[in-house]
Amino acid sequence: MASTRKRLSVTEFDFDEVKDNLKLFMRNQTEFKDYDFEGSGLSALLDVLAYNTHYLGFNANMMANEMFLDSSQLRSSVVSHAKTLGYTTRSATAAKATVDVSLNTSNTSATMPAGTVFTSSVGDTSYQFVTIQSVTALLQGSIIPFDNVIIYEGSYVSSRYTVDVQNVEQRFLINDDRVDTTTLTVRVQNSLSDSTLTTYTLATDISGLTSTSNVYFLQEVEDGKYEIYFGDGILGSLVEDGNIVIMNYVVTNKGAANSAAVFTSSSAIDTVNSVNVRLVSPAAGGAEPESIESIKYNAPLDYASQGRCVTTEDYKTYVKQLFANTQSVSVWGGEDGSFSNVTGASDIAEYGKIFISVKSITGLNLNETQKAQLVSQLSQYTVASLTPVIVDPSVLNLIISVNFKFDSNATTKSAGALESIVLSTITNYNNDYLKVFNSVFRHSQFTSLIDASDTSILNNVTTIALGSFYTPDTSGTYSFTVNFGNQLYHPHDAHNSTSGGIIASTGFYIQDNTNEMFFDEDGSGNLRIYYLDSGARTYYDLLAGTVNYINGLVSVNPIYITNVSNVDDNISTAIRLTASPASVDIVSTRNQIVEIDIVNTSVTGRQDTIAVSSGGGSTNYVTTSNYVAPSSY
């Protein structure tokens, strides 16, 4: 035992424990047997030793953490680990808009140079947009048109470096951490006396590189900046002494100019002052640089995909890289189902296609320009037999009714205060568990969280209705399908027929009729259209479509809808259909996103009479049911 006590314990790193170990070690030495460590000068020396040990232990622990991608905390470490996996971190991205530009002139042709400036504003703030390519167009009639011009928010910047092979520390840095590297162009001029320019492209796959490949490599370096470097003469051509490296790129305000929609030319284009600018698609896509969490998630997946898209996970990885504002992605192969604008996602196989649905952090769907650009960017990774198809997300709303009982003896809060707490719990559940693809609303989990919202809440009864919006084409007669994606409640034939079955809708108007119309169903699979006459339902069409209870499909026969009523007291272009689900657990499939409709969710708290009654008593508890009586909301 004495021998053991003479050994120094090295298992602790806390300062006090280290110091106690040092004291214990020295007390067991014969030289310091009766020494007073607390009141001596040696105590100060022990403090120094303990601090030194503590610092060394802390630094060793931090260093060990930074050695692995999963545990790294410093961005520089995460970026370095990602680089070893062949992953290039995404820079900030500029908001991009598409415009048609026309010059009113009699000139036979005109050139719009790279760096041409347009201006717009979001709120009270003005922003500059620029082109990054020179475009030449010819006279057509009395104008020179430049169609589908992509403009980027930010400043068009040029940097130059003269290659000095004697300077071993020379680097080609982009000295702004707000650069959008997707706009970067790299050219190499032979020398000051020889203006011949060679364009270099970004290397994404070294397997096809030779000693003469004119490529550059890109990497993130310190302070979030980026650096380019060139080949070594074996993999990629080597730049020579005296060459001039010219880099052009956009420095951006990231997402600040998203949604800009009105653009004007700030100066003449090729000496023409009469310039008209027409919007094709508003500004979108501006975003912050890739976060540490995103790098940790995507780098291993990118390495696993090996530069090609074959599996659905490969597509998810590359979509997140290529579209910076991605919040969530759903991908399914044509062998698992298909998609059409009329019926939405279905189980019908469509081989040779891969369907991709993207939810943006801005909440907006991708516009047609963004969809086309994403498909084009994916083409370099996609195997030849597959065609990517970008589809919009479909939101399935949960309209929830919560009735809870509380013990007034266990709280000083009012029923209204408790209702606010429960509503906050519902909102947090919505943000934490839903609002992304492949999410599941679990009824038992949800009700348990409501019960746990406050210690005074005794129980709750929660019922659910499904809501889905459809935007009709008001220019003619069309059929459409609303897919709830979940089995609908249908206990027997003709269920609730006299009160409208399990389907309800907001109002709409049809051609050659001035009545506000609504949908319901007869409990036997037939969709109906009715209007209200003195509060009573008067049916206009008893066979307006069908209801497939098993698949959750509501199909509407051809109908000419001319206008849509307000929804939730707000002007709307869409009709909301509601339905009662067969199960209280709701799942999202394919391009569907489940989220709670907070506006129409109701929360009611009542004092529990049994809990406050000394002799027991009765109370009116709501019975649990999957069925929610339909209404037009």
C-alpha positions as semicolon CSV with decimal commas, in nm:
position;residue;x (nm);y (nm);z (nm)
1;M;0,000;0,000;0,000
2;A;0,285;0,238;0,096
3;S;0,449;0,173;-0,237
4;T;0,125;0,257;-0,420
5;R;0,085;0,588;-0,236
6;K;0,431;0,693;-0,345
7;R;0,319;0,678;-0,704
8;L;0,173;0,992;-0,865
9;S;-0,186;0,952;-0,990
10;V;-0,220;1,082;-1,345
11;T;-0,583;1,002;-1,423
12;E;-0,734;1,342;-1,327
13;F;-0,709;1,669;-1,520
14;D;-0,917;1,897;-1,301
15;F;-0,699;2,160;-1,132
16;D;-0,801;2,082;-0,771
17;E;-0,770;1,708;-0,821
18;V;-0,426;1,747;-0,980
19;K;-0,307;1,961;-0,691
20;D;-0,445;1,712;-0,433
21;N;-0,265;1,430;-0,612
22;L;0,062;1,624;-0,599
23;K;0,015;1,692;-0,226
24;L;-0,066;1,328;-0,156
25;F;0,239;1,218;-0,352
26;M;0,475;1,453;-0,168
27;R;0,329;1,378;0,177
28;N;0,415;1,013;0,122
29;Q;0,777;1,098;0,056
30;T;1,000;1,074;0,366
31;E;1,156;1,413;0,291
32;F;0,820;1,593;0,337
33;K;0,655;1,369;0,600
34;D;0,568;1,650;0,848
35;Y;0,560;1,937;0,601
36;D;0,269;2,189;0,605
37;F;0,170;2,218;0,238
38;E;-0,123;2,457;0,297
39;G;0,070;2,738;0,457
40;S;0,405;2,701;0,286
41;G;0,569;2,856;-0,014
42;L;0,564;2,511;-0,168
43;S;0,186;2,546;-0,201
44;A;0,239;2,819;-0,462
45;L;0,476;2,591;-0,653
46;L;0,214;2,316;-0,642
47;D;-0,036;2,565;-0,790
48;V;0,199;2,629;-1,078
49;L;0,253;2,258;-1,138
50;A;-0,122;2,190;-1,117
51;Y;-0,203;2,472;-1,360
52;N;0,065;2,355;-1,598
53;T;-0,066;1,999;-1,586
54;H;-0,421;2,122;-1,632
55;Y;-0,323;2,333;-1,936
56;L;-0,129;2,048;-2,092
57;G;-0,418;1,807;-2,037
58;F;-0,668;2,053;-2,182
59;N;-0,454;2,125;-2,487
60;A;-0,390;1,755;-2,544
61;N;-0,764;1,690;-2,527
62;M;-0,844;1,972;-2,769
63;M;-0,571;1,860;-3,007
64;A;-0,703;1,506;-3,002
65;N;-1,053;1,635;-3,079
66;E;-0,928;1,837;-3,376
67;M;-0,763;1,525;-3,523
68;F;-1,098;1,381;-3,631
69;L;-1,373;1,522;-3,850
70;D;-1,659;1,426;-3,619
71;S;-1,511;1,586;-3,307
72;S;-1,342;1,893;-3,463
73;Q;-1,469;2,230;-3,344
74;L;-1,246;2,469;-3,538
75;R;-1,354;2,547;-3,894
76;S;-0,996;2,523;-4,015
77;S;-0,974;2,166;-3,882
78;V;-1,308;2,064;-4,031
79;V;-1,212;2,211;-4,370
80;S;-0,875;2,034;-4,360
81;H;-1,034;1,695;-4,285
82;A;-1,290;1,752;-4,560
83;K;-1,010;1,827;-4,807
84;T;-0,851;1,487;-4,737
85;L;-1,184;1,337;-4,848
86;G;-1,172;1,537;-5,171
87;Y;-1,451;1,770;-5,059
88;T;-1,450;2,142;-5,141
89;T;-1,653;2,353;-4,902
90;R;-1,922;2,574;-5,048
91;S;-1,859;2,947;-5,041
92;A;-2,114;3,221;-4,992
93;T;-2,352;3,238;-5,288
94;A;-2,494;3,546;-5,453
95;A;-2,862;3,602;-5,516
96;K;-2,927;3,545;-5,886
97;A;-3,201;3,685;-6,105
98;T;-3,287;3,631;-6,471
99;V;-3,384;3,926;-6,691
100;D;-3,444;4,010;-7,054
101;V;-3,250;4,320;-7,161
102;S;-3,331;4,511;-7,480
103;L;-3,145;4,807;-7,633
104;N;-3,341;5,061;-7,836
105;T;-3,095;5,143;-8,112
106;S;-3,029;5,130;-8,483
107;N;-2,686;4,973;-8,434
108;T;-2,647;4,638;-8,609
109;S;-2,506;4,466;-8,298
110;A;-2,405;4,528;-7,940
111;T;-2,199;4,360;-7,669
112;M;-2,298;4,347;-7,305
113;P;-1,964;4,303;-7,126
114;A;-1,901;4,107;-6,810
115;G;-1,950;4,334;-6,511
116;T;-2,246;4,525;-6,658
117;V;-2,429;4,675;-6,361
118;F;-2,801;4,666;-6,281
119;T;-2,964;4,800;-5,967
120;S;-3,255;4,687;-5,754
121;S;-3,375;4,723;-5,397
122;V;-3,523;4,515;-5,117
123;G;-3,712;4,732;-4,873
124;D;-3,518;5,055;-4,836
125;T;-3,181;4,904;-4,927
126;S;-3,037;4,924;-5,279
127;Y;-2,830;4,641;-5,426
128;Q;-2,607;4,607;-5,729
129;F;-2,635;4,313;-5,969
130;V;-2,375;4,231;-6,233
131;T;-2,323;4,001;-6,529
132;I;-2,023;3,767;-6,529
133;Q;-2,004;3,689;-6,902
134;S;-1,982;3,900;-7,213
135;V;-2,272;3,851;-7,456
136;T;-2,313;3,979;-7,812
137;A;-2,650;4,012;-7,986
138;L;-2,774;4,132;-8,325
139;L;-3,035;4,391;-8,419
140;Q;-3,391;4,257;-8,450
141;G;-3,626;4,522;-8,584
142;S;-3,560;4,831;-8,375
143;I;-3,406;4,660;-8,072
144;I;-3,111;4,443;-7,980
145;P;-3,240;4,175;-7,740
146;F;-3,038;3,993;-7,474
147;D;-3,267;3,716;-7,351
148;N;-3,243;3,521;-7,023
149;V;-2,945;3,711;-6,887
150;I;-2,838;3,585;-6,543
151;I;-2,729;3,865;-6,311
152;Y;-2,559;3,822;-5,971
153;E;-2,589;4,044;-5,665
154;G;-2,259;4,199;-5,564
155;S;-1,949;4,362;-5,705
156;Y;-1,754;4,225;-5,998
157;V;-1,393;4,207;-5,881
158;S;-1,070;4,131;-6,065
159;S;-0,744;4,014;-5,902
160;R;-0,404;3,970;-6,069
161;Y;-0,092;3,783;-5,965
162;T;0,239;3,758;-6,151
163;V;0,387;3,411;-6,114
164;D;0,724;3,410;-5,940
165;V;0,865;3,058;-5,928
166;Q;1,147;3,176;-5,700
167;N;0,897;3,270;-5,430
168;V;0,815;2,940;-5,264
169;E;0,556;3,111;-5,042
170;Q;0,358;3,267;-5,326
171;R;-0,017;3,201;-5,303
172;F;-0,308;3,296;-5,527
173;L;-0,560;3,416;-5,271
174;I;-0,908;3,559;-5,310
175;N;-0,892;3,821;-5,038
176;D;-1,261;3,840;-4,947
177;D;-1,457;3,580;-4,751
178;R;-1,779;3,692;-4,927
179;V;-1,671;3,560;-5,265
180;D;-1,912;3,343;-5,461
181;T;-1,674;3,084;-5,603
182;T;-1,935;2,965;-5,854
183;T;-1,878;3,295;-6,037
184;L;-1,500;3,256;-6,041
185;T;-1,325;3,262;-6,378
186;V;-0,949;3,203;-6,402
187;R;-0,738;3,304;-6,700
188;V;-0,362;3,299;-6,744
189;Q;-0,186;3,561;-6,957
190;N;0,146;3,455;-7,103
191;S;0,338;3,765;-6,987
192;L;0,333;4,143;-6,971
193;S;0,451;4,156;-7,331
194;D;0,233;3,870;-7,459
195;S;-0,139;3,926;-7,398
196;T;-0,244;3,577;-7,509
197;L;-0,501;3,445;-7,258
198;T;-0,576;3,083;-7,166
199;T;-0,890;3,001;-6,970
200;Y;-0,851;2,749;-6,688
201;T;-1,140;2,544;-6,553
202;L;-1,201;2,406;-6,207
203;A;-1,077;2,047;-6,168
204;T;-1,349;1,822;-6,027
205;D;-1,215;1,480;-6,128
206;I;-0,843;1,406;-6,153
207;S;-0,891;1,076;-6,336
208;G;-0,896;1,247;-6,676
209;L;-0,621;1,500;-6,614
210;T;-0,298;1,506;-6,812
211;S;0,015;1,719;-6,799
212;T;-0,144;1,964;-7,045
213;S;-0,487;1,999;-6,880
214;N;-0,559;2,367;-6,819
215;V;-0,722;2,334;-6,479
216;Y;-0,701;2,495;-6,138
217;F;-0,781;2,362;-5,793
218;L;-0,978;2,545;-5,525
219;Q;-0,961;2,521;-5,146
220;E;-1,082;2,714;-4,844
221;V;-0,800;2,851;-4,630
222;E;-0,771;3,071;-4,321
223;D;-1,043;3,320;-4,222
224;G;-1,296;3,166;-4,460
225;K;-1,107;3,287;-4,768
226;Y;-1,032;3,080;-5,077
227;E;-0,714;3,000;-5,264
228;I;-0,654;2,862;-5,610
229;Y;-0,354;2,658;-5,712
230;F;-0,243;2,490;-6,032
231;G;-0,116;2,154;-6,149
232;D;0,235;2,022;-6,107
233;G;0,297;1,934;-6,472
234;I;0,174;1,578;-6,420
235;L;-0,181;1,632;-6,302
236;G;-0,265;1,959;-6,474
237;S;-0,042;2,203;-6,655
238;L;0,217;2,400;-6,460
239;V;0,209;2,781;-6,469
240;E;0,540;2,935;-6,568
241;D;0,751;3,219;-6,435
242;G;0,618;3,554;-6,556
243;N;0,267;3,426;-6,629
244;I;-0,010;3,656;-6,506
245;V;-0,298;3,490;-6,324
246;I;-0,624;3,686;-6,364
247;M;-0,919;3,600;-6,142
248;N;-1,266;3,751;-6,184
249;Y;-1,542;3,687;-5,932
250;V;-1,842;3,835;-5,752
251;V;-1,821;3,955;-5,393
252;T;-2,172;3,935;-5,256
253;N;-2,400;4,032;-4,968
254;K;-2,519;3,670;-4,964
255;G;-2,893;3,637;-4,899
256;A;-2,971;4,004;-4,838
257;A;-3,099;4,065;-5,192
258;N;-3,316;3,755;-5,224
259;S;-3,660;3,843;-5,369
260;A;-3,539;4,153;-5,558
261;A;-3,768;4,181;-5,859
262;V;-3,741;4,527;-6,019
263;F;-3,419;4,599;-6,207
264;T;-3,288;4,899;-6,395
265;S;-2,970;4,954;-6,592
266;S;-2,739;5,195;-6,414
267;S;-2,541;5,301;-6,722
268;A;-2,524;5,275;-7,097
269;I;-2,460;4,936;-7,258
270;D;-2,221;4,953;-7,554
271;T;-2,291;5,330;-7,582
272;V;-2,671;5,273;-7,589
273;N;-2,854;5,468;-7,318
274;S;-3,208;5,349;-7,394
275;V;-3,216;5,019;-7,204
276;N;-3,525;4,822;-7,104
277;V;-3,507;4,546;-6,844
278;R;-3,786;4,289;-6,804
279;L;-3,797;4,041;-6,517
280;V;-3,794;3,671;-6,600
281;S;-3,739;3,534;-6,248
282;P;-3,673;3,727;-5,924
283;A;-3,352;3,710;-5,727
284;A;-3,304;3,395;-5,522
285;G;-3,033;3,161;-5,402
286;G;-2,823;3,399;-5,195
287;A;-2,685;3,217;-4,892
288;E;-2,416;3,206;-4,624
289;P;-2,104;2,991;-4,667
290;E;-2,142;2,623;-4,579
291;S;-2,166;2,569;-4,205
292;I;-1,937;2,343;-4,002
293;E;-2,228;2,105;-3,937
294;S;-2,304;2,082;-4,309
295;I;-1,939;2,010;-4,394
296;K;-1,924;1,732;-4,135
297;Y;-2,242;1,579;-4,277
298;N;-2,172;1,614;-4,648
299;A;-1,797;1,547;-4,677
300;P;-1,815;1,172;-4,595
301;L;-2,120;1,129;-4,818
302;D;-1,945;1,308;-5,103
303;Y;-1,646;1,078;-5,060
304;A;-1,875;0,775;-5,066
305;S;-2,044;0,890;-5,387
306;Q;-1,705;0,907;-5,565
307;G;-1,808;1,189;-5,799
308;R;-2,121;1,023;-5,938
309;C;-2,492;1,006;-5,864
310;V;-2,624;0,651;-5,855
311;T;-2,811;0,606;-5,527
312;T;-3,073;0,840;-5,382
313;E;-2,824;0,940;-5,111
314;D;-2,578;1,048;-5,382
315;Y;-2,839;1,284;-5,526
316;K;-2,921;1,425;-5,183
317;T;-2,552;1,499;-5,124
318;Y;-2,498;1,679;-5,453
319;V;-2,825;1,874;-5,441
320;K;-2,718;2,018;-5,106
321;Q;-2,383;2,116;-5,256
322;L;-2,525;2,266;-5,574
323;F;-2,824;2,451;-5,426
324;A;-2,701;2,648;-5,126
325;N;-3,045;2,727;-4,979
326;T;-3,143;2,363;-4,939
327;Q;-3,308;2,284;-4,607
328;S;-3,431;1,934;-4,688
329;V;-3,423;1,700;-4,988
330;S;-3,639;1,405;-5,087
331;V;-3,529;1,174;-5,369
332;W;-3,698;0,867;-5,510
333;G;-3,631;0,655;-5,817
334;G;-3,876;0,598;-6,098
335;E;-3,900;0,231;-5,998
336;D;-4,063;0,344;-5,671
337;G;-4,313;0,587;-5,821
338;S;-4,363;0,885;-6,045
339;F;-4,494;1,241;-6,048
340;S;-4,730;1,441;-6,266
341;N;-4,868;1,793;-6,233
342;V;-5,225;1,657;-6,232
343;T;-5,208;1,363;-5,991
344;G;-4,892;1,457;-5,800
345;A;-4,671;1,178;-5,665
346;S;-4,802;0,828;-5,726
347;D;-4,697;0,463;-5,701
348;I;-4,697;0,420;-6,079
349;A;-4,344;0,332;-6,191
350;E;-4,166;0,554;-6,445
351;Y;-3,831;0,397;-6,517
352;G;-3,533;0,603;-6,625
353;K;-3,614;0,903;-6,407
354;I;-3,503;1,020;-6,066
355;F;-3,742;1,257;-5,887
356;I;-3,599;1,527;-5,662
357;S;-3,793;1,758;-5,434
358;V;-3,616;2,043;-5,258
359;K;-3,738;2,249;-4,964
360;S;-3,561;2,583;-4,953
361;I;-3,470;2,763;-4,631
362;T;-3,648;3,068;-4,776
363;G;-3,976;2,875;-4,785
364;L;-4,015;2,937;-5,158
365;N;-4,024;2,673;-5,431
366;L;-3,745;2,668;-5,685
367;N;-3,834;2,875;-5,989
368;E;-3,802;2,734;-6,340
369;T;-3,458;2,889;-6,390
370;Q;-3,326;2,733;-6,069
371;K;-3,472;2,395;-6,160
372;A;-3,312;2,401;-6,504
373;Q;-2,978;2,509;-6,356
374;L;-2,987;2,232;-6,094
375;V;-3,062;1,967;-6,358
376;S;-2,778;2,102;-6,571
377;Q;-2,533;2,094;-6,280
378;L;-2,637;1,741;-6,185
379;S;-2,575;1,619;-6,540
380;Q;-2,198;1,593;-6,485
381;Y;-2,257;1,344;-6,200
382;T;-2,560;1,156;-6,332
383;V;-2,527;0,820;-6,506
384;A;-2,644;0,831;-6,864
385;S;-2,960;0,625;-6,820
386;L;-3,119;0,852;-6,557
387;T;-3,300;1,182;-6,607
388;P;-3,338;1,409;-6,301
389;V;-3,681;1,571;-6,258
390;I;-3,725;1,852;-6,004
391;V;-4,071;1,861;-5,841
392;D;-4,215;2,110;-5,595
393;P;-4,276;2,006;-5,234
394;S;-4,636;1,942;-5,130
395;V;-4,735;2,059;-4,783
396;L;-4,981;1,848;-4,581
397;N;-5,122;2,060;-4,299
398;L;-5,233;1,914;-3,968
399;I;-5,528;2,104;-3,821
400;I;-5,521;2,003;-3,456
401;S;-5,773;2,041;-3,176
402;V;-5,635;1,999;-2,822
403;N;-5,859;1,978;-2,516
404;F;-5,673;1,941;-2,188
405;K;-5,770;1,925;-1,820
406;F;-5,559;2,079;-1,544
407;D;-5,548;2,069;-1,164
408;S;-5,606;2,424;-1,036
409;N;-5,466;2,321;-0,696
410;A;-5,127;2,253;-0,855
411;T;-5,079;2,589;-1,028
412;T;-5,145;2,959;-0,999
413;K;-5,163;2,995;-1,378
414;S;-5,493;3,071;-1,548
415;A;-5,646;2,853;-1,818
416;G;-5,540;3,112;-2,078
417;A;-5,179;3,107;-1,956
418;L;-5,170;2,728;-1,975
419;E;-5,321;2,738;-2,324
420;S;-5,035;2,967;-2,433
421;I;-4,781;2,724;-2,286
422;V;-4,940;2,431;-2,470
423;L;-4,947;2,630;-2,795
424;S;-4,576;2,701;-2,749
425;T;-4,516;2,326;-2,705
426;I;-4,708;2,259;-3,028
427;T;-4,503;2,521;-3,214
428;N;-4,176;2,372;-3,088
429;Y;-4,287;2,021;-3,189
430;N;-4,373;2,154;-3,533
431;N;-4,026;2,309;-3,574
432;D;-3,828;2,023;-3,417
433;Y;-3,998;1,713;-3,560
434;L;-4,190;1,821;-3,871
435;K;-4,155;2,062;-4,167
436;V;-3,902;1,837;-4,345
437;F;-3,932;1,543;-4,583
438;N;-3,992;1,192;-4,449
439;S;-4,116;1,323;-4,115
440;V;-4,378;1,145;-3,904
441;F;-4,636;1,296;-3,671
442;R;-4,660;1,052;-3,381
443;H;-4,977;1,107;-3,181
444;S;-4,858;0,946;-2,856
445;Q;-4,533;1,143;-2,859
446;F;-4,722;1,465;-2,930
447;T;-4,980;1,420;-2,654
448;S;-4,709;1,322;-2,405
449;L;-4,529;1,650;-2,472
450;I;-4,852;1,841;-2,415
451;D;-4,905;1,665;-2,081
452;A;-4,546;1,755;-1,989
453;S;-4,592;2,123;-2,077
454;D;-4,687;2,203;-1,719
455;T;-4,703;1,995;-1,399
456;S;-5,068;2,093;-1,349
457;I;-5,186;1,938;-1,681
458;L;-5,353;1,603;-1,612
459;N;-5,450;1,477;-1,956
460;N;-5,542;1,584;-2,306
461;V;-5,757;1,465;-2,593
462;T;-5,617;1,561;-2,934
463;T;-5,794;1,520;-3,267
464;I;-5,650;1,579;-3,615
465;A;-5,775;1,686;-3,955
466;L;-5,567;1,694;-4,274
467;G;-5,549;2,001;-4,494
468;S;-5,405;2,040;-4,842
469;F;-5,407;2,333;-5,083
470;Y;-5,469;2,324;-5,457
471;T;-5,417;2,624;-5,686
472;P;-5,659;2,594;-5,980
473;D;-5,590;2,718;-6,331
474;T;-5,864;2,978;-6,374
475;S;-5,817;3,005;-6,750
476;G;-6,022;2,698;-6,848
477;T;-6,165;2,358;-6,762
478;Y;-5,927;2,121;-6,583
479;S;-5,934;1,811;-6,366
480;F;-5,703;1,773;-6,068
481;T;-5,616;1,542;-5,781
482;V;-5,537;1,622;-5,418
483;N;-5,318;1,357;-5,254
484;F;-5,337;1,343;-4,874
485;G;-5,084;1,059;-4,873
486;N;-5,256;0,885;-4,579
487;Q;-5,554;0,653;-4,550
488;L;-5,878;0,841;-4,486
489;Y;-6,144;0,762;-4,226
490;H;-6,422;0,539;-4,367
491;P;-6,589;0,314;-4,111
492;H;-6,883;0,215;-4,333
493;D;-7,064;0,299;-4,655
494;A;-7,254;0,631;-4,657
495;H;-7,075;0,743;-4,340
496;N;-7,188;1,095;-4,236
497;S;-7,344;1,144;-4,579
498;T;-7,604;1,401;-4,476
499;S;-7,337;1,623;-4,317
500;G;-7,083;1,604;-4,597
501;G;-6,883;1,290;-4,523
502;I;-6,519;1,348;-4,427
503;I;-6,425;1,605;-4,695
504;A;-6,468;1,981;-4,670
505;S;-6,324;2,278;-4,855
506;T;-6,295;2,653;-4,865
507;G;-6,509;2,837;-5,120
508;F;-6,468;2,883;-5,493
509;Y;-6,668;3,001;-5,795
510;I;-6,735;2,823;-6,123
511;Q;-6,820;2,946;-6,469
512;D;-7,179;3,062;-6,532
513;N;-7,279;3,047;-6,165
514;T;-7,271;3,323;-5,904
515;N;-7,300;3,099;-5,596
516;E;-7,000;3,029;-5,374
517;M;-6,933;2,656;-5,410
518;F;-6,781;2,398;-5,172
519;F;-6,670;2,034;-5,189
520;D;-6,791;1,749;-4,968
521;E;-6,856;1,376;-5,023
522;D;-7,134;1,123;-4,974
523;G;-6,948;0,866;-4,761
524;S;-6,948;0,624;-5,055
525;G;-6,654;0,762;-5,253
526;N;-6,838;1,028;-5,455
527;L;-6,719;1,389;-5,438
528;R;-6,997;1,650;-5,441
529;I;-7,025;2,024;-5,504
530;Y;-7,279;2,232;-5,310
531;Y;-7,367;2,589;-5,222
532;L;-7,550;2,732;-4,923
533;D;-7,907;2,851;-4,960
534;S;-8,034;3,008;-4,636
535;G;-7,772;2,804;-4,451
536;A;-7,879;2,473;-4,605
537;R;-7,666;2,268;-4,845
538;T;-7,799;2,270;-5,200
539;Y;-7,613;2,028;-5,424
540;Y;-7,497;2,147;-5,762
541;D;-7,317;1,825;-5,867
542;L;-7,348;1,488;-5,691
543;L;-7,076;1,325;-5,906
544;A;-6,804;1,591;-5,916
545;G;-6,525;1,339;-5,861
546;T;-6,413;1,045;-5,649
547;V;-6,260;0,981;-5,307
548;N;-6,015;0,692;-5,266
549;Y;-6,016;0,632;-4,892
550;I;-5,738;0,373;-4,898
551;N;-5,485;0,581;-5,092
552;G;-5,599;0,921;-4,965
553;L;-5,675;1,056;-5,312
554;V;-5,945;1,310;-5,395
555;S;-5,991;1,334;-5,772
556;V;-6,196;1,617;-5,921
557;N;-6,363;1,584;-6,262
558;P;-6,302;1,856;-6,524
559;I;-6,429;2,186;-6,384
560;Y;-6,392;2,552;-6,476
561;I;-6,303;2,736;-6,154
562;T;-6,302;3,111;-6,218
563;N;-6,218;3,246;-5,874
564;V;-6,123;3,138;-5,521
565;S;-6,263;3,268;-5,191
566;N;-6,051;3,409;-4,910
567;V;-5,886;3,152;-4,684
568;D;-5,852;3,235;-4,313
569;D;-5,968;3,589;-4,395
570;N;-5,677;3,639;-4,634
571;I;-5,687;3,676;-5,012
572;S;-5,597;3,340;-5,164
573;T;-5,541;3,181;-5,503
574;A;-5,575;2,827;-5,366
575;I;-5,857;2,607;-5,238
576;R;-5,801;2,422;-4,912
577;L;-5,947;2,074;-4,889
578;T;-5,968;1,907;-4,549
579;A;-6,017;1,541;-4,464
580;S;-6,034;1,313;-4,160
581;P;-5,749;1,057;-4,142
582;A;-5,798;0,692;-4,051
583;S;-5,499;0,703;-3,815
584;V;-5,378;0,964;-3,569
585;D;-5,018;0,893;-3,678
586;I;-4,950;1,089;-3,998
587;V;-4,660;1,014;-4,235
588;S;-4,509;1,214;-4,520
589;T;-4,407;1,039;-4,840
590;R;-4,196;1,138;-5,139
591;N;-4,237;1,515;-5,200
592;Q;-4,476;1,564;-4,909
593;I;-4,395;1,773;-4,601
594;V;-4,610;1,744;-4,288
595;E;-4,648;2,053;-4,073
596;I;-4,898;2,179;-3,819
597;D;-5,133;2,459;-3,926
598;I;-5,077;2,678;-3,620
599;V;-5,334;2,937;-3,734
600;N;-5,622;2,689;-3,734
601;T;-5,503;2,475;-3,443
602;S;-5,722;2,521;-3,135
603;V;-5,614;2,472;-2,773
604;T;-5,872;2,465;-2,492
605;G;-5,791;2,415;-2,126
606;R;-6,050;2,336;-1,859
607;Q;-6,026;2,293;-1,485
608;D;-6,059;1,930;-1,380
609;T;-6,354;1,907;-1,140
610;I;-6,252;1,567;-1,000
611;A;-5,906;1,694;-0,899
612;V;-6,054;1,987;-0,703
613;S;-6,352;1,796;-0,554
614;S;-6,302;1,630;-0,215
615;G;-6,586;1,386;-0,270
616;G;-6,519;1,291;-0,626
617;G;-6,783;1,389;-0,880
618;S;-6,836;1,378;-1,250
619;T;-6,683;1,564;-1,535
620;N;-6,748;1,571;-1,908
621;Y;-6,442;1,413;-2,070
622;V;-6,410;1,416;-2,444
623;T;-6,398;1,067;-2,593
624;T;-6,105;0,978;-2,818
625;S;-6,178;0,937;-3,188
626;N;-5,985;0,954;-3,513
627;Y;-6,279;1,121;-3,678
628;V;-6,307;1,498;-3,704
629;A;-6,637;1,641;-3,824
630;P;-6,567;1,833;-4,146
631;S;-6,613;2,204;-4,181
632;S;-6,517;2,460;-4,441
633;Y;-6,284;2,640;-4,194
